[in-house]
Amino acid sequence: RATRADAKALKVAVPMLPRIANFDDLDPLKAEDQVEVLMVPPGQPLPHDAGLVVIPGTKSTIADLIAFRENGWERDLQAHVRRGGHVLGICGGFQMLGNRISDPHGIEGQVREIDGLGLLDVETIMEPEKIVRNVAAHSMLYDAALEGYEIHIGRTHGPDTNRPFSKIDCHDDGAVSRDGRIMGTYLHGVFCADEFRRKLLRDLGIISTIKDYKINIEMALDELASDLE
């Protein structure tokens, strides 16, 4: 939680990975009145007063995991978890949270195997087939509808996937730790879902101020189009 007198009620820290991708996932959180989304640049520590750390998507999971460690963020993340903080990994960020990432085909480069951050009991194997699709899903943690898209290589398995983050069609997605504080998903766009975002923020002690995020976006686009016209 933020401690400065002028700070918003919840600070969300996002490490700026060198190959960060799909960071518009964070826009709905930025729109919340009581949420401060802090993009943490390389060389800066993750803030000690963050309530949630989001590890975003990346164009190269293994290379960015190496960079994550070089910036000292693994140590900061471990301290965050010890303080009772929450963590959400999206796509490549989800893969990093596991115990191990294997790349037997060398898809991402010369490093064929690397230890993950060890916050979820899962492992990922990179595979040549790339999954690219729009999906409708359902949050298992909050019993809320989700929609978004997948765009990734690699498949993740392990004991924590028995507590999936969501259900996509007929298969499980992602993983959740036993205490529910560490979450991972392959689904981009989860924060756009109003009920999911509202319940997540509620668990973090925050009342959501947005009733319909997508309507706000449509109104902004209509206003922009009108001005251009």
Buried (B, 14 or more C-beta within 10 A) or exposed (E): BBEEEEEBBBBBBBBBBBEBBBBEBBBBBEBBEBBBBBBBEBEBBBBEBBBBBBBBBBBBBBBBBBBBBEBBBBEBBEEBBEEEBBBBBBBBBBBBBBBBBBBEEEBBEEEBEBEBBEBBBBBBBBBEEEBEEEBEBBBBBBEBBBBBBBBBBBBBEBEBBEBBBBBBEEEBBBBBBEEEBBBBBBBBBBBBBBBBBBBBBEBBEBEBEBEEBEEEBEEEEEEEEEEEE
